[in-house]
Structure formats: C-alpha cells, structure tokens
Amino acid sequence: MKKYLNFIHSRDFPLYLAWTTALIGTVGSYYFSNGLGYQPCVLCWYQRIAMYPLVIIIAVGISKKDKTMPLYALPLSIVGLVIALYQNLLYFGIVPEKVSACTFGISCTTKYIHWFGFVSIPLLALLAFVVITFSLLASWRINKNV
C-alpha cells in the first residue's frame, strides 16, 4: 500500500495518468466503432486525430524522461478538449446542430449510449481530454523547476 501511495505522490504520476487516459480513450473509441459498429461523426474523427498521437507522444516522453514533453503534447490535448466541449454543447442541445460541422454523414448528436441517464460518448471524450490536459499541466508545473 505504501508503494502505491508513494507512486501517486511521485512527479511521474500525472504523466502516467495522462497516458493511461489517452490509451483507454484510443482503445475505447476503436471498440465503439469496430467492435460495436458505431459510426463516428465528423467531430469524433477530429477528436481521434487529437487523441491517438497522444498515446505515443506521452509514452515516448515518459520513456525518455523528457520534462518538456507536456509542452508539445498540450496543443493536441487542448484542441481535442475544445472540439469535445463543442460536441457536448451540440449533443445536449445548447448549440443548434445547424451551426455545426455535422451537416453531412452521421449526426454529431446521435445517441449510441446513455449510461445513468447522462453519460454519452461525447461526454466520455470530454472527460478524457480534461484529465489529459490537466495531468499534462500538472506535470509541466511540477517539473518546470527541476
């Protein structure tokens, strides 16, 4: 138990949290589309473009002990976060779908899952990008003076 607590309080924990979240997001999106047959919308594709490279970028940064890695992973994470936030605004009806990039193909408001009455695929993506972004920011802040 003490080893576990030491790891949580280590300087590397935020990076491992960001990498694990990116990996789960990547595998999860692949499972939803290829395992369950859910067709991704345009905004989902843009979020995948931001998410998939993060798995590799963060893993390389961890393995090389590159303390500046958050600075070049953050732009992808922030872009994904903004797109995911916009998709959630569409999904929950705050922004009308007429004002979106989802005017062709699969609608960005298609409800494939609705766990607990509010958890959707766009919300999962938003939460993943929030965790990744804040983990990268925490890692950068912790390690910038080292």
C-alpha positions as CSV (number, residue, x, y, z in Angstrom):
1,M,0.0,0.0,0.0
2,K,2.9,2.4,0.8
3,K,4.4,1.8,-2.6
4,Y,1.1,2.7,-4.2
5,L,0.8,5.9,-2.2
6,N,4.4,6.8,-3.0
7,F,3.7,6.4,-6.7
8,I,0.5,8.6,-6.5
9,H,2.6,11.4,-4.9
10,S,5.5,11.0,-7.4
11,R,6.4,13.5,-10.0
12,D,5.6,11.0,-12.8
13,F,2.1,10.2,-11.7
14,P,0.4,12.9,-13.8
15,L,2.1,11.6,-16.9
16,Y,1.1,8.0,-16.3
17,L,-2.4,9.2,-15.6
18,A,-2.4,11.2,-18.9
19,W,-1.0,8.2,-20.8
20,T,-3.5,5.7,-19.3
21,T,-6.4,8.0,-20.1
22,A,-5.2,8.5,-23.7
23,L,-4.8,4.8,-24.1
24,I,-8.2,4.0,-22.7
25,G,-9.7,6.7,-24.9
26,T,-8.0,5.3,-28.0
27,V,-8.9,1.7,-27.3
28,G,-12.5,2.7,-26.3
29,S,-13.1,4.7,-29.5
30,Y,-11.7,1.8,-31.5
31,Y,-14.0,-0.6,-29.7
32,F,-17.1,1.6,-30.1
33,S,-16.6,1.9,-33.9
34,N,-15.1,-1.5,-34.8
35,G,-16.4,-3.7,-32.0
36,L,-19.9,-2.3,-31.6
37,G,-20.3,-0.9,-35.1
38,Y,-21.0,2.7,-34.1
39,Q,-20.2,5.1,-36.9
40,P,-18.1,8.1,-35.7
41,C,-19.3,11.6,-36.7
42,V,-17.0,14.3,-38.2
43,L,-16.2,15.8,-34.7
44,C,-15.4,12.3,-33.4
45,W,-12.9,11.9,-36.2
46,Y,-11.2,15.2,-35.3
47,Q,-11.1,14.2,-31.6
48,R,-9.4,10.9,-32.7
49,I,-6.9,12.8,-34.7
50,A,-6.0,14.7,-31.4
51,M,-6.2,11.6,-29.1
52,Y,-4.4,8.8,-30.9
53,P,-1.0,10.5,-31.2
54,L,-1.1,11.4,-27.5
55,V,-0.6,7.8,-26.6
56,I,2.7,7.6,-28.5
57,I,3.9,11.2,-27.6
58,I,3.3,10.7,-23.9
59,A,4.8,7.2,-23.9
60,V,8.0,8.5,-25.6
61,G,8.1,11.4,-23.2
62,I,7.9,9.1,-20.2
63,S,10.5,6.6,-21.5
64,K,12.9,9.4,-22.4
65,K,12.2,11.2,-19.1
66,D,11.6,14.3,-21.2
67,K,10.4,17.0,-18.8
68,T,9.3,19.3,-21.7
69,M,7.0,16.7,-23.3
70,P,3.8,18.3,-21.8
71,L,4.6,21.4,-23.9
72,Y,4.3,19.6,-27.1
73,A,1.5,17.2,-26.1
74,L,-0.7,20.1,-24.7
75,P,-1.6,21.6,-28.1
76,L,-3.2,18.3,-29.2
77,S,-4.9,17.8,-25.9
78,I,-6.3,21.4,-25.8
79,V,-7.5,21.1,-29.4
80,G,-9.3,17.8,-28.6
81,L,-10.7,19.4,-25.4
82,V,-12.2,22.3,-27.4
83,I,-13.7,20.0,-30.0
84,A,-15.1,17.7,-27.4
85,L,-16.6,20.7,-25.5
86,Y,-18.2,21.9,-28.7
87,Q,-19.6,18.5,-29.5
88,N,-21.1,18.3,-26.0
89,L,-22.8,21.6,-26.5
90,L,-24.3,20.2,-29.7
91,Y,-25.2,16.9,-28.1
92,F,-27.0,18.4,-25.1
93,G,-28.8,21.0,-27.3
94,I,-27.1,24.1,-26.1
95,V,-25.8,24.9,-29.6
96,P,-28.2,24.1,-32.5
97,E,-27.0,21.5,-34.9
98,K,-27.5,23.8,-37.8
99,V,-24.4,25.7,-36.6
100,S,-22.0,22.7,-36.8
101,A,-19.6,20.7,-39.0
102,C,-22.0,17.8,-38.7
103,T,-24.2,18.7,-41.6
104,F,-23.2,15.6,-43.6
105,G,-22.7,11.9,-42.6
106,I,-23.5,10.7,-39.1
107,S,-25.1,13.4,-36.9
108,C,-22.9,14.6,-34.0
109,T,-25.9,14.2,-31.7
110,T,-26.6,10.5,-32.4
111,K,-27.2,8.8,-29.0
112,Y,-25.4,5.5,-29.1
113,I,-25.1,5.2,-25.3
114,H,-26.8,6.9,-22.5
115,W,-25.5,5.4,-19.3
116,F,-27.0,6.6,-16.0
117,G,-29.2,9.0,-18.0
118,F,-26.5,11.4,-18.9
119,V,-23.1,9.7,-19.8
120,S,-22.6,9.7,-23.5
121,I,-19.7,9.0,-25.8
122,P,-19.1,12.8,-26.3
123,L,-19.1,13.3,-22.5
124,L,-16.6,10.4,-22.1
125,A,-14.3,12.1,-24.7
126,L,-14.6,15.5,-22.9
127,L,-13.7,13.9,-19.6
128,A,-10.7,12.1,-21.1
129,F,-9.4,15.4,-22.7
130,V,-10.0,17.2,-19.4
131,V,-8.0,14.6,-17.4
132,I,-5.2,14.5,-20.0
133,T,-4.9,18.3,-20.2
134,F,-4.9,18.9,-16.5
135,S,-2.5,16.0,-16.0
136,L,-0.1,17.5,-18.6
137,L,-0.4,20.9,-17.0
138,A,0.3,19.4,-13.5
139,S,3.3,17.5,-14.8
140,W,4.7,20.6,-16.5
141,R,4.2,22.7,-13.4
142,I,5.8,20.1,-11.1
143,N,8.8,19.6,-13.3
144,K,9.4,23.1,-14.7
145,N,11.7,24.0,-11.7
146,V,13.6,20.7,-11.7
